[in-house]
Amino acid sequence: MAILNKIRQRSLFLILVIAMALFSFVLADLFKNTDNFSSKSQTVIATINGEDIKRDDFMAKVEAAQQQFAGSLTSTQAMNRVWDQEVNSTLLEAQYNALGISVERDQMRDLLQLGLSNFEEFKNEDGLYDENKLNEFIANLKAISPETALLGGSPINYEAWTNYENDMAATGKQQTYFNMVKAGLFGTLAEGEIDYKLENDKVDFKYVKIPFSSIPDSTITVTQSDISKYVKEHKAQYQVDESRDIRFVEFKEEASLEDETAIKDELIKLLEDREEYVEASQNTETVIGFKNTTDDEAFLSQNSALKLFDDYMFKANLPVEHADSIWNLNKGELYGPYKNGNMFMITKIIDTKQIADSVKVRHILIPFAGAMQAAPDVVKTDEQAKATADSILNVVKSNRSKFQDLLELSSDVVSNQNNGEIEFAYTAGMAPEFKAFSFDNSVGALDVVKTDFGYHVVEILSQGDKQRAIKIGNLAREIEPSDDTVDRVFNETSKFEIAVATRDFNEVANESDYTVKPVSAVKALDEAIPGLGSQRAIVRWAYEDGVKVGDIKRFNVPGGYAVVQLTAINAEGLMSTDKASVTALPAIRKEKKAELIKARISGATLEDIASSESQTVQTALAVNMKTPTISGSGNESKVVGTVFGLTEGATSKPITGNSGVFVVQVTKFTPAEPLPNYQAAANRIGNAKSATVNTVLLNALKEAAEIEDNRATFY
């Protein structure tokens, strides 16, 4: 009781202590994750020169991009596409605002006319663009909003139209801005004269080249300090972004030889008739095999990974490796099992016949409302379209010369331009009914044929040479791993994952002959992992807080698993000496070889130098500064530049080139003939400068901008 009384007496003190402890805990968590102080990191995907790009708006545009490309873009590809658009538009809009660039009404009219002049909706009776038609269309869109109207056969609402106008305005401002920049780029007469002389001043010279290959690489020692020094002296070349290095072993769920044998055996069993006990009838019944069945379509539908392709084909359509074997079979005979792609197949000749390889027809197409590709103004019902086609058929039957006169009734604009004629091969993707009539009947046949496009009045004009064609059935099974194989791969993956948790990754892999695949310089927004394809999950894991070098994780990948280890966290800055050595090492060797060669060169003349170095004196003729190429040595700009700095007859000191050390002697200098005017050359320079604006201007704006990129947090 005494203790309880003391606690009651000090209750206020205890409450304060507990409150302070809780408060300090919350503060510690806040300081640990400073993003909690502000919701900005959760709502802003990027900040460009102080302007925020909101996450929700950005993600909505990414989703719209994926829908626009019908799922052909991954989320990362769509994100990168939208990112480029957002960065470009933000940077350019800032330039427009700073310069006061806008699109006024008259310019907007011109832009709309340029983009819309070919639409029938905006043409008058004379077929000319009419702005009044455009204004009526826009007013109607606004009045019926959010409902849609058709434009060029596609639905559009007022919101979409507004977006289109905004895009046109942005295009207009961009054109104005780019044109302003281009207007400030021109070539001066002095530049024109220099460019002309660089191309037309010529020099002949003799030279001796002592190639770097004359000194074996093995004799040159390059230290880590040499590489470190070289990297610091060439910082721009070795500046890198933050990245990760990983390595992985892939475990593929692939069918084993035993699995393949089992699949082939299953196919072979399906060939012959067999007795099976049927639970429903409690009797043993005979099940007809593929060899003897008379209903190939039903048999394949029930037993094959491939349904019956109910058409004929020529030899060229068969698998190349097996074409001869299949083609030489008679009706009812079989070939296989054989491997074709990721399947085992047994092929049966179901039928053969002689078919023309091509046909030429002419037709008149009468569509009905709802038919495929029917224009919006088609109102005929199915019955009305057929009645019209039958009427045309009767007219043409009595007088085939009337066919061309009736083409104006046909909705096939393309064939109408060629007198209604269509010529196509048997293998072409035509409507089945149209194709069947064209090839199953004789030349001169005339009738009405219904397809998904409407009713066709078709006349066969000519047919190509008839040749043997076959209808085949393919009894097929996919080559896929069995359950036992899948379980085995899972167990092998698990054993490896457990082993490398406590042992060296490469050592464990080598013990089981697994291939270790290293991947260097994985960026935070990368998606593809070489050898594994699109694996954004692996990239995100490599950049997660708390994941450290040496950590390992297993990932599901298409067709199996990958056990991945993080091997390096590369900070932004200069590349490490180990990685830089790939390019630095040969460059340093070249420098050291050049020093050795220069130190040992002796002789007063080129001939003496050539003799002492076991080389020959060579000649270069009509070399210019614009294309500083020496025959047999390639581009040697430093050597050629030195040559042009010498007087005629002078001999140079040793020059370090790209392929070796050179000593040169000028034999003849031929200056370019002076021009009365260098304006043409100046114009070429100005045009060349202007041509680069579209590609380099945005890059220059990005380099000058302050961009805070938070995409990796969300993707």
MILUM-793056 format. One record per residue: x, y negated, z negated of N, C-alpha, C, O in turn. Coordinates in steps of 0.05 Angstrom, whole numbers, plus 5000, padded with zeros to 4 digits. Each point is the difference from the previous one (the first is absolute). Last residue first. Example, Ala and Ser with C-alpha at 12.3 -4.5 7.8 and 13.67 -1.06 7.14 Angstrom:
residues 2
525750454858501649764999498549784986501049784996
499651375005498249765000501849765000502150004987
***
This chain:
residues 715
516249126191500050205021502250214995500250195016
498249044926497350095007499950235020498050135003
510149434964498450044976497350135006498950154983
507349555085500750264989498550074974499850234993
499448915051498550225013500650274987498250164998
504648874985499150184980498650255011498750144986
508448975039498550225012499450204978501750134989
501348795030499950204978498150225009497649965002
508349225050497950205001500250204977502050144997
501648875049500250154974497650184999497749924997
507449685096497850004981500750144974501850174999
503749755083500049754984497950004978500149834983
500650895079502649994986500149754982501350014979
491250115077500050204978502649984984499950024976
499249445101498249914979500050194976499949914977
505050345100501349774986498249904978501149934978
495450745077502150114983501549784984500750034977
492849725087498850114976502050124981499849984976
503449685107498949794983498850114974500549904978
503450635097501749924978498849794981500949984977
494650425102501150224984501649904976500050134979
495849275085497950184991501150224981498550094983
507649295061498449884979498050204988499850024976
506650085100500550134974498249914978499950114978
500249535112499050285001500450144974498750204994
504648915021497150014996498950284999498250064985
511049805034499449934972497050024995499250104979
503750045109500850224982499549944971499150184985
499349155079498050215002500750244982498250124988
508149175017497549924986497950215001498650054980
509350105068500550024972497549924984499350134980
500449785113500150284993500450034970498850184987
501748965048497350095000499850304992498350084985
510249535028498849894976497150104997499250074978
505450135101501050164978498949914974499350174983
498449325091498950275003500950184978498450164988
505348975018497250004990498850285002498650084981
510449505042499750244984497250034988499650144981
506149385109498049964979499650264986499950225012
506749695056499349724999498049944977499849774990
507651015002497449955013499349714999500849864981
509250735019498149814987497449975015500150015025
506050894972499649765017498149814987497850094993
508250584947497549995016499949745016501049794992
508650654980497749864988497650005019500350025025
508150664959498549885022497649854989498050134992
512350344980497649884989498649855023501249835013
506851004971498749805017497449904987498450164989
508150424967501349995027498749795018501349895017
500150364870498249885021501649985026502249895001
498850824915501549795014498249905023499150165017
500350464881499149925027501849785012501349854985
497150994935501849795006499549935030500050175017
494150394900500749925027502249794999500349844982
494851024956501549754999501049935028501250175013
489550404967502950024996501349734997498649804998
491950355014500950285005503050044995501050225002
494348934985498150204990501150295002499350174984
507949045007497550025014498250204988500450094978
508749274998498350224990497450005015498449814996
511549805036497249934994498550254991500250215014
510849385000498250224998497249914990499849854981
505349405070500950174978498050244998497949995013
503449545083498849974974501650164979501750175006
501449335090499550274988499049964971501249834986
498949535112500650044972499350284991498250125011
500049495078502750114996500750064972502050134994
490449175022500850195020502950084997501749834998
493349874914500649885026500950215019500850224992
492149934924502850005008500349865026498249975016
493450224939501449794985503049985008501449834989
492450835045499349745010501349774985500049775010
501551124960501149975027499449725011501749875012
494450404907502849934997501349955027501649815003
489550514996500149724989502949914997500649775006
498051125018499549835022500049714991501149825015
500050824918502250015019499649815023501849845006
491250274932502349864987502449995019501449805001
490850685027499649715000502449854988500749795010
497051165032502349914984500049695000501849875011
492251075026499849724991502349944981500450124979
501950685084497449904991500149714991501749855009
505250785031500149944971497349904989499650004976
502250225117501350224986500149964970500650194985
498248955071499650265012501650214985502449974995
494049144960502450085013499650295010499350174984
494048934988500550295001502550065016500649885021
493249294946502850054994500750304999500750114979
492049175060500050294997502850104995501450095019
497549004981497250074995499650304997498450094985
510149495039499449984971497150094994499450094977
506550315108499049744991499150024970499850224989
507250275093498550034975498949734992501449805002
504250585078497549845001498350044975497650045003
509850685000499549805020497349864996498050134993
510450524955497149925000499749765018501549814998
506351054982499249745012496949964997498550195005
510450394942497550015016499349725009501149804990
507750854971499149725005497650025018500150115022
502550714910500549885027499149715000498249924985
505950794933497649905013500749895028502350015008
503450304913499050225018497349935013498350175002
507649274941497550114988498850225017497850104994
510249425031500550084972497550134988500350154981
499149505107501950224999500450104972500050244995
494649005020498750245010501850244998499250224992
504448944986498150094980498650265008499750184984
506149405078501650114977498150114978500450224989
495849345085501150265009501650134977499850244996
496648894993497950214999501150275007499250204988
508049144971498149995023497850224996500350184983
506749704953499649735008497949975022498849795003
502550954912500349965029499349715007498249884989
497750784929502649885007500249985030498850155015
494150124896500349925028502749865004500749834985
495650504929502050165014500449925029501950095013
491849484926502650004987502150155016502449934998
488550055029501249745004502849994988501849885011
493150914976500749975029501549735004502049995013
494450194901502350175006501049975029502449985005
489849554968502449894986502550175006502149895005
489650415028500849765014502649884987501849915014
494050824943501450085024501049765016502350015010
492449824916502650104991501650105024502549965001
488649765015501749774991502850094993501949885007
491850795014500749855024501849764992502049945014
494350574917502150155014501049845024502449995006
490349664949502449954985502350155013502349905003
489250245033500849735005502749934986501749875012
494050984975501349985026501049725006502049965014
493650154902502450165002501349995028502449955002
489149634975502449854992502550165005502049885008
489250495007500849815021502649854993501549925018
495550754922499350115026500849825023501050105020
499749664886502450135012499350115028501850045016
491949564921501249825020502350135015500749925022
495050544907498249985023501249825022499750055024
505150054895499650265012498449995025500650135020
500749094927502450075017499650275013500950045023
490349384955502250134985502250085019499650045024
494149124999500050295001502350114984502149884998
493549164979501950125017499950314998499750114979
491449434994502749875000501850145019499250095022
491850254918500449815022502749874997500949934978
498151054982499149734995500449835025501750065017
496851024969501849815012498849724996497949935011
501751114948498449755000501949785009501849924986
498351235025501249744996497949785001498050015014
499950944988502950024998501449734996502349994990
487850614998501049735004503050004994500950074978
493050785057501649894978500849715008500949965022
491250875006501449755006501649914975499050014978
495450855074501149934974502049785004502050045014
489150335045502749895000500849934971498549874986
493850815074500849834977502849885006501550105017
490150295052501750104979500649794979498349854992
496650015092501150265004501850104979501750185005
497048814994498550165020501450275004502350025007
499349584899500449895026498650175020499350234994
501549564892498750155022500549865026499549765002
507350184913497949875015498850205019501450175012
505449754892499050155022497749865013498349894986
510749734956497150045001499350165025501349985021
507549584910499150195021497050024999498849994978
510549354988497350104996499050165024500849955023
507649564973500150284991497350124995499750244998
501448714996501750175017500250284987500650024976
490749464996502849945000501550205018499050215007
490749344963501350215016502949925003500749785010
493549624945500650244984501350225015501250184988
492649145064501449944976500550254983498250174997
500749925110498549974975501849924977502350094998
500050125097500149724990498449964974499949784990
500651075057502849924998500349724988502149934989
489250425031501250134977502949904995500849954978
494649775100499049864976501250124975500749854981
501550565100501249744998499049864975501649884986
494550945035502850044992501449734996501449964980
489850055054500050084972502950034990500649934977
497449915115500049754984500250074970501149854984
500550655108500050084972500349764981501949974986
497650415124498849794983499850114972498450184994
508750355058497949845011499049794980501549914984
505950775012497550064986497749845011497750064994
511449875039499750294995497450074987499350245000
504048784987501050175022499950294992501050094980
492349194982502450134991501050185022498650195007
494248914989501050255010502650094987501849844995
494149334979497950214999501050275009499450204987
504448784968500250215020497750204996498950034978
503449184967497550015017500250205022498350005018
509049854920497650014983497450035016498150114990
511250275051499049744991497350034985498650205003
510450465015497150005002499049734988500549954976
509050455042498949745004497050005006499149895019
505251064994501249764988498349755006498549995020
500951164972498849775014501149754985499649974976
502851195035500249734987498749785017500050015024
498951114964499849785019500249744985498149934986
504251195002499649754986500149785021502049975014
495851134991501249775013499349754984497649944997
503551134969498149795007501549765011502349944992
501050954972500249925028497849815008499050015023
503250324887497750135014500049935030498050065013
508849604929499850284991497850155015500250245004
501148825009502050165015499850304992500350175016
494449184937499150045028501850185015499150185015
503449574898497750184999499050065029499350235006
507549134986501050274991497850205001500350225010
497848865005501350135023500850284993499850185017
496549314913498050045021501250155024498950205009
504449904887500549835023498250085023499750235007
496549964895502450065015500349825024498249855007
494250164932502350024981502650055014502150014988
489649885059499549824977502450004981500449804986
498650785091501449755005499549804978501349794999
494351064998502950044999501549745003501949954985
488550085023500950054973503050014998501249894981
495050045104499449754985501050034972501149814988
499350955067502149805008499649754983501949884991
491750794999502550094989502249795006501749944983
489849915055500049964971502650084987501149864983
497650305110500249714994500249954970501649844991
497051045037502749925006500449704995502049914989
489350445001501850104979502849925005501449924981
492349875085499449854976501950084977501149834986
499250665094501149745004499649824975501849864992
494150995008502950034999501449735002501949944985
488750115027500850044972503050014997501149894981
495650085106499549744987500850024970501249814990
499150985060502149825008499749734986502049894991
491250754996502550094987502349815006501649944983
490249935061499849914972502650084985501049854983
500550035120498150154984499949894972501749834992
500849585098501150174979497850144985497849904996
501249875108500149854975500950194978499750245002
497649665108502250124985500449834975501049785000
489650395058502249824993502150144984499450184983
494350295091500249954972502349814995502150035011
491050365078502349864988499849994969497849984989
498450375115499750094972502449904985502250105004
493549565091502450024983499250084972498849844985
497350205124499449984972502450054984501550195005
496449455103501350174980498849954973498849794994
499950095121498949924974501150194979499850255003
504249415099499350204980498649884976500649774992
502050085122499849884974499050214981498650195008
505649695101499150164978500149844974501949864994
496449605097502150184989498950154976497949934989
499549335101499150184978502350184992501550105017
499048875025500450285005499150174976500449934977
494749145029502750095005500250295005498050145001
493349235023501250154978502850095008500650045023
490949175003502150185008501050144975499749914978
492149575022501249925026502150195009500150065024
490749944910502750105002501149945028498950105020
493449384918500550145025502950085001501849844995
490149794928502750085007500150145027498350185006
496149174919499450115027502750065012501549825007
495950084885501849965023498850125025499250235000
497749404894499450185023501749925024500049765008
503250074888497649945014499550215022501050234998
506149774935500149735010497449925015499649775006
502451114957499649814977499949715010499249824985
497950875089502250014980499449814977497849875000
497250645094499849844976502450054983500950224995
496749835116501350134977499849824976500749765001
495150425107500049834976501250164977499250234995
503449935113497950044979500349804978501849835000
503150655096498949754991497850054980498250155005
510650335059497950034981499249734988501749834996
505750335065497549915012497650034980497949885005
510550754983500249735011497349945014499050165015
500150564909501649965024500049715009498449844991
500850534903498549995025501849945024502449944996
500750114913498550255003498350005026498950215007
506549034961501750235008498550255005501050185014
494648994962502049925020501650245009500850015024
492850064904498749975026502149965022499750115022
503649934890498950265009498649985027500550175017
502649034941502250175009499050275011500850085022
493149344937501049875025502150185012500050045025
496950204891497950055020500849895027499650135021
506349724903499850295008498050055023500550155018
505048924973497650114986499550295010500150045024
509949684985497549895009497750124984500450204985
510549805017498050004979497549865009499449784991
508050815070499449734990497850014979498350195001
505450555054500849984972499449724988500649964977
497850255115498350184985500649974970498250034983
503749115078500950284999498250174982498449894984
498549215076501250094975500850295001498950165016
496448885035501650245006501450084974501449844988
489749515048501850084978501550265009498850195010
494448945035501650245002501750044975501149814989
492849455041498850204983501650254998499150194987
503749035062497750125014498850234983498950195011
507949244953501150195019497850165013500350255004
497849104930502049865016501450175021501449915017
492450454920498649845020501949855018499549955024
503450544899499850165025498549855022500550055023
500549504894502650085010499850155026501349935019
490949804931501249785014502750085013500649915022
490350604948502950064999501549795017500450045024
489950034967501249844979503050064997501449874984
491150155104501850164982501249824979500849775006
493649955069498450104977501750144980499150064978
504349625104499549764983498250084976499849854981
502650765091502049984978499449764982500950014977
494450295107498750034973502049974977499250034977
503449965116498249784996498849994972499249794990
506350945039501649764994498249764995500649834983
495350985043501350034974501449744992499749904978
495550335106498849814982501549994973499649824983
502250805089501349745005498949784981501249794997
495351115007502349974983501549735004501549924984
488250455028501949845016502449934983500049814984
493250784984498949955027501949855018499950035025
502450144885499750255014499049975028500950145019
499649104924502650085010499950275015501450045020
490849634937500849825021502550105014500250015024
496950454899498250055023500749835024500050095023
504649774896500750255012498350065024501150095021
496849164926502449955016500950265014500849995024
492150094917499249845023502349945018499850035025
501850404893498750185019499149865025500150105022
503649394908502150175013498750195020501150045021
493149434927501549835018502150175015500249975025
495150464907498249945023501449835021499750055024
504850124895499950245017498249955024500750095022
499749234914502650025014500050245018501049995023
491549894922500149805021502650015016500049975024
499050594900498250085022500049815023500050085023
505049704899501150245013498350085024501050055022
498048944956499950244983501350235016500649975023
501748964989498650235011500150234979502050044987
502449085006497550054985498550245010498050084988
512149325011498750235011497550074983500350044976
506449255006497549925014498650245013498049965013
510650104939497849924982497449945013497850034988
508950695058500149714994497649934981498050145000
506750845002497949855013500149714991500549944977
505150844996501149775015497849855015500749855018
495651054950502849924994500949785019499650025024
489950044954502150175014502849894993500349774994
491349814979501250194981502150185013501450144986
491449465077500549884974501150214981498750204995
503250015106497549954984500849884974502350034991
502450045116500050054971497349964988498249885013
506150395086497649864989500050064970499250214992
508249865097499350054972497749834991500149755002
504650715091498549764991499150074972498650204996
509950225071497650024983498849724995501349795004
506450935053499049734997497450024984498650195002
511150445010497149975001499349705001501849834997
506750975009499449725005496949995003498950135017
509150584935497549955014499749705004501049844985
506551054986499149724998497549975017499250175015
505050684974501649864980499249714997500749874980
493051025045501549785013501649854978499049964978
498651085010498949734995501749805015502550025001
495351124983501349805017498749734996497549985003
503050824919498649935025501749795015501949894989
497250834915501749865020498249925023498050135006
501450194880498949995027502049865018501849864991
500350424919497150044999498850005028498150155006
511750064945498949885024497050075001499350235003
507249654908498450185016499049855025499049784998
509150144917498449885021498750215017501250205008
503249624888499650215020498149885021497849924993
509249624927497650025017500150265016502150115006
502249234905500350265015497450035015497849954990
506649074975497950215001501150265012501849995017
501849074977499850104973497850224998498650034980
506149825113499949794980499950124972501750164993
497250575063499649765015499649774980497949974988
505051165019500049764985499849765019501449985019
494551054992502349845006499749744984497849914993
497551195018500249734989502749865007502150125002
493850225074500749914974500150224980499650245007
494449665085502949954996500449904972498749814991
493150755075500949834979503049984999501550175010
489350065062502550084989501049794979499149775000
492850155055499750194978502650084987499950124978
500649525120497749954983499750224979500150245007
509749655029497450025013497849954980500550004975
510249625027498150184989497450015017499449815014
508649614995500050245016498050214990499850225011
501848924946498949965026499750255017498350035017
505949954895497149974999498849995028497950125005
511549924988498950254988496949985000498750205005
506249035023500250225019498750254990498550135015
502049124926498249955023500150245019497850095008
507049704906498450245003498249995025498450185005
507749114967501550244994498550265006501150215005
494748915004502150055020501350264996500550155019
489249674956502649954987502350095018500050225010
491349485043500750214980502649934986501649845011
494249675063498949934974500750204978499349964977
503150125117501549784989498949924972501449874985
494350805070502450104987501549774986501250054979
488449795031502150095019502550084984500249954976
488950064992502549865000501950125020499750235008
489049714954502150135014502549835001499949754997
492050314925500649885026502450155012501250174987
494949804916498250115021500449865027498149875010
507350374897500049775019498550105025501150135017
498250264878500250045029499949745015498249844997
505850144904497550085012500450045030502149925011
505250194906499349855024497350105011499750245004
504150164921500449724993499449825023499749764997
495451234988502449865011500249714990497949874994
494850824991502550124993502549845007502250074992
488149705024500050134974502850084991500650014976
497849595109498949814980500250124972500449854981
501950685093502149814994499049804979501649914983
492250725048502250144987502249804991500950014977
491749685075499350064972502250134985500549944976
501049895115499649754986499350054971501149874982
499750865079502649894991499649744984501549954981
492850915046499349724992502549874988500349984976
499850915053498849875023499149724994499149855017
508950884941497649834996499149885027501549945018
506450644964497650115012497549824998497950065010
511249724956500450135026497450085014499949985024
500449654887500449805021500350125027499249895020
495450714909502449845000500249815023498350005018
493050464923501449995026502449814998499849794989
495450844935500549715006501649995026502250115001
491050654948502249955018500249705007498149885009
498050604896499349905027502549965017502249954989
493450544915502549955014499249935029498650155014
494949674899500850195020502749925012500849774998
493049764940501250234986500650225020499650244994
497048835019498550245010500950254987498850215003
505148974969497249945003498450245009497850064989
511849965003498650024975497049965003498450134986
508850295084498549764997498250024975498350184998
511350285045497750044983498649744995501349814991
504850485098499949854975497550064984497850035012
509150285079497750074983500149854974502150004986
501949715116500650134974497450054985497949875005
507449825099497550054984500850144974501950154999
505749245045498550255004497450004984499749864980
506249375016499750085029498250245004498349995018
504749604897497549895011499650085029497949955012
510050274938497850154990497349915013498150165002
509949365016499950255014497750174991498750145017
503049054938499049955027499750275015497950045013
506049994902497149934998498849965027497750095006
511650034988498650254996496949964998498550165009
507249084997499950155026498450264997498550075017
503149444905498149855017499750155027497850035010
508650294929497350064990497949865018497950125005
511249705011499450285007497150074992498650135015
504749044958499650005029499250285010498350045016
504249864893497449865005499450025030497750065008
510650254965497950184992497349895005498250145008
509249325007499950215021497850204993498650105017
499648974939502350175001499750205023497950015013
497848964974499550295002502650155002501849935016
498049134932500050115027499550305000500850144982
500048974953498150235000499750105029498049945013
510649514942497850015019498450254997501050234997
505949084947499150284999497650025018497849894993
511249394992497250055009499550304999501650165009
505249094940499950275012497150055006498249974983
507949065001497850194995500550275013501650025019
502348904946500650245015497750204993498849984979
503448865018498850254990501250235015501349975021
499848884957501050245014498750254987499850014975
497348875032500450254985501250215018499450005024
500348824971499250265013500550234981501249974978
499448855043499750214980499050265013498249985018
507049405048497749974982500050224979501550195002
507649415048497850195002497849934980500549874980
509549795074497849924982497750195003499050045023
509549955027499550204980498049914979499950124978
503149335096499850265012499150214980498750205008
503348914965497650005016499450285012497750085002
510549754949497650034984497450025016498250164994
512249925017498050025020497250044987498650185006
509349744942500749825022497950005022500049825017
499350774910499749724990500649805021498949785000
502451145020497149944997499649714990498249875010
510650454997498949965027497049934997499049835015
505750404906500949745011498749945027499149775005
499451074957498649804984500849725010498249825002
506250915037497249995008498549784985498449855012
510450324963500049895028497149975009499349795012
502250624906500349714998500049885027499149775003
500651164991497449894992500249694998498149865007
508950585060499350034972497249884995498949865016
507150585071498149794992499050054972498950224994
509550105081498850034973498249754994500949785002
503350775089499249744989498650054973498050154999
505050545063502449874990499349734986501849874989
491750705055501050144976502549864988500750044977
495149705107498649904976501250114974500049874980
506150025109498050184989498749884975501449874983
502649595102500850064972497850184988497749914999
501349795089502850095001501050064972502250124997
489149505024500150294999502850115001500450244995
497548835015500050094972500250304997501050104980
503349415107497450074988500250084971502150114991
503349215074500850234983497550084985499249864981
502649565114498350064977501150254985500550215012
502748955061500650264989498250044977499749834982
499749515112499950054972501050284993500050185017
498148925061501250274995499950054970500149814984
493349525080502250034981500950294999498550195008
494548965038501350265004502250034980501449804994
489049575010502850034993500950295008498550194995
493048995021501050275002503050014993501449805004
488649574989503050004997501050284999498950174985
491849725019501449985026503049944998501450035020
491950074906499450225019501849995024500550215012
500249134920500450264987499650235019501250214998
496948915031502950064999500550274987501850155008
489349534994500950055028503050085000500850195014
495449544905499050265007500950075028500750245005
501448904964501550204985499150285008501750185005
493549105032502750015011501750224986501450155013
489949684954499950125027502750035012500750205012
498449344907499750284996499950155027501150225002
499248855001502650104990499850304995501950155006
490449395020501850035023502750114990501350165015
490450114925501249755009501850065024500750235006
490050294958502950035005501149735010498949885018
492450344914500849965028503050035002501449994980
489649984946502350175008500649965030498250055017
494349564933502549894989502550165008502249934991
488950335034500549745012502649874990501249845014
495450974949501350045025500749745014502049985014
493149994906502750094995501550045026502349915002
488749885004501549774989502950074995501849855005
492350835023500649825022501649754990501749915014
494950704922502350125015500849825023502449975006
490149764945502449994983502450115016502149885000
489450175041500849724997502749984985501849865009
494150984997501049925026501149724999502149945011
493550384913502750135003501249925027502449955001
488949764980502049864983502850125004501949855000
490950585044500549745011502049844984501849875012
495450964955501650045025500749735012502249955009
491950064919502750064991501950045023502349915000
488649975019501249754990502850044990501849845005
493350915022500749845023501349734992501849915012
494950664921502450125013500949845024502349955004
489749804953502349944983502650115012502149874999
489850345044500749725004502449924983501849855009
494851014978501249985027500949715005502249965010
492950214912502750114998501549985026502449935001
488649855000501549804985502950084997501849845002
492350785035500549795019501749784987501949895012
495050814934502250095018500749795020502349975007
490449854938502450014984502450085017502249884998
489250155040501049724997502649994984501749845006
496551075046498249834984501449734997502249955009
497950945065501549794986498049834984497849945010
503451045059498549834981501949814986502350064994
499150325108500650064973498549824981499749765006
500250185092499250274993500550084972499350224992
502548905042501650185015499450294993501750185002
493849314934501849845015501950195014501650144988
488349854951502050145017501849805015498949805011
496450084888499349985028502250145016502150054989
494049994900502049985021498849965028497650065004
499849654885499550195022502149965022501349795002
497249714912502550155006499650215022501850175004
494949015022501950114980498550124976498149874990
498449655091499350284993501850124979499650244992
501848865041497250024992499250284991498350034982
510449785052499649884973497250034991499550044976
502650265110501450174980499549894972499550154981
497449335091498450244996501250184979498550114983
506449145044497749924985498150234994498950024978
508650145077500849954973497649924983499850094977
498750015115500750264988500749974970499150154983
499549085070497450144995500650264985498550084982
508949445048498749864977497450134993499350034976
505350295100501450064976498749884976499650144979
497149645105499350274994501450094974498850144983
503449025051497350004988499050284993498750044979
509549825068500249954971497350004987499850074976
503450475112498249784993500149964970499250184985
506250335106499849974971498449754994500449785012
497650745080502149834988499549974970497750024990
496850425082502150174990502349844987502250114997
489149585038502150005020502450174991502050025014
490349834929499250155024502150025021499950185017
504149684887497549915012499350155025501350205006
504650134903500149915028497249905009498050114991
504950334923500649715001500349895029501349805004
496951144972498149844983500449705003498249854994
507650815047497649945016498049824984498649855011
512350164976497650134989497549915016499649765004
509649915009499350245015497550144990499150205012
505149014947498949935026499250245017498449985019
505749894887497350105005498949975028497750085005
511149614957499650274990497450135008499750254999
502748865027502250175009499550294991500550195015
493749134954499650055029502050205011499450175016
501649544895497750185003499550065029499450235007
507349144974500850274991497850205003500450235009
497848865010501850125020500850284993500250185017
494749334921498450075023501750145022499250195012
505149464913498650244993498250095023499850245006
504848955001501850225002498750264995500550215012
494549014975500550045029501950245004499750165018
498249584892497750115014500750065029499450225010
508949784924497749825003497950135018500550215013
507850154921498750055026497449835001498150054985
511749764961497450114998498950055028501149905020
508249744918499150145024497250114994499650144980
507249344964497449895008498950135025498549875015
509850324932500249845025497449885009499949855020
500850694902502149814997500249815024500749774998
493250965003499149794981502149784997499449774999
502750995054497949855012499149764982499749785010
506550844956501349835020497949825014500449775005
496650874934501549804985501349805020500149764995
495851005040497949814991501349774984499249775002
506250965026499349825022498049794991500149775009
502550894929502349835007499249805022500849774998
492750874979500549824977502349815006499849764995
498250935068497949795000500449804977499549765003
506550985003500249825024498049784998500749765004
498850904930502549844997500249805023500549774995
492450855010499649814978502449824996499749754997
500850965067498149795009499649794978500049765007
505550984973501249835021498249785008500849775004
495550864938502149844987501349815020500349764994
493750905037498649764988502049824987499749755001
503851045033498949845022498749754989500449785010
502650864929502349855012499049825023501049785004
492650794955500949804981502349835012499949764998
497050995051498149785000500849774982499749775007
505651004990500349875027498049765002500749795010
498650754913502549845000500449855026500849775000
491950834992499649764984502449824999499849764999
499350815088500050074972499549744984500149785011
496250365090502149884984499850114971497850024990
495950235076502650085012502449874985502350085004
487749824981501550194984502750085012501350174988
492949185055498650264998501750204985500150245008
501448795008501650205015499050284995501550195005
494049094952500449915028501550205017499450045024
499650104883497550065014500349925030499050135017
508249664926499850295004497450085015500050185016
501248924962502050085020499950305005500250095023
494649544907498849935026501950085023499150095021
503950024891497950195005498749955028499450195015
506949204954501450255006497950215007500450155019
496549024952501149985027501450265008499950085024
496949844889497750015018501049995029498950145017
507549754915499150285002497750035019499750205014
503348934966502050155016499150285004500250115022
494649344923499849925028501950165018499350095022
501250054885497550105010499649935030499250175016
508649504936500050295005497450105013500150155019
504048854995498450154981499950305008499850075023
507649144992498350175017498650194981501350174987
503648804996499350284993498350135021498349885012
509449304988497250065006499550294996501450185011
507449404978498149904980497150065005498449954983
508650355077500449714996497949884981499049785005
498451125005501649915022500349694997498049865004
499051104939500149714998502049905021502350075000
491250894980502549865008499649704996497849904999
495850744971501850195013502549875010502050145005
490649684912501549875022501950215012501750114986
492850084937498149895020501449885024498749945020
505650444900497950205007498249905022498550165011
508449304951501450235013498050225008500650175016
496349054937500949945028501250245013499450065023
496949794886498750195018501049965028499150145019
506049674884498749885023498850215017501250215005
503250014915499549724994498449875022498649804996
504551105011497549974985499449714992497749934995
510450375048497949965019497349964985498249885011
510250364946499349715002497849945019498849794999
504651034942498849995026498949715004497749954995
507250224929501150235015498849995029501450075019
495649314917502749935010501250225016501649955019
490050214943499849795019502749925012500349965024
499250664906499050125025499849795022500650065023
501849664891502250165011499150125027501650015019
492049524931501949825012502350165013500949935022
492750554929498849895025502049825014500350025025
502350314892499850225019498949905027501150075021
499149344906502750045011500050225020501549995020
490549874935500549775018502850035013500349945023
497150684911498550045024500649785021500350065023
503649864892501150235014498650055026501250045021
495449294921502549915013501350235016501249965021
491150244929499349825023502649915014500050005025
501050504896498950175021499449845025500750085023
501949454900502250165010499250175024501350015020
492149494934501749835015502350165012500849955023
493550504919498649935025501749835018500250045024
502950164889500250235018498749945027501050085021
498349264912502850035009500250235020501349975021
490649924935500449785019502750025012500449965024
497550634906498750075025500449795022500450065023
502650074880501849925022498750065027501450015021
494150194897501249744995501649905023500249765005
496251114996497949815003501149714997499149825014
506850894970499449985029497949795004500249845019
501850374893502249845012499549965030500549795011
493650764940499649724993502149825013499549785009
501151165002497849885016499649714993499449845018
506850634930501149965028497849885017500649825016
497150424897501849774999501049945028500349775008
494551004979498449765000501749755000499349805012
***
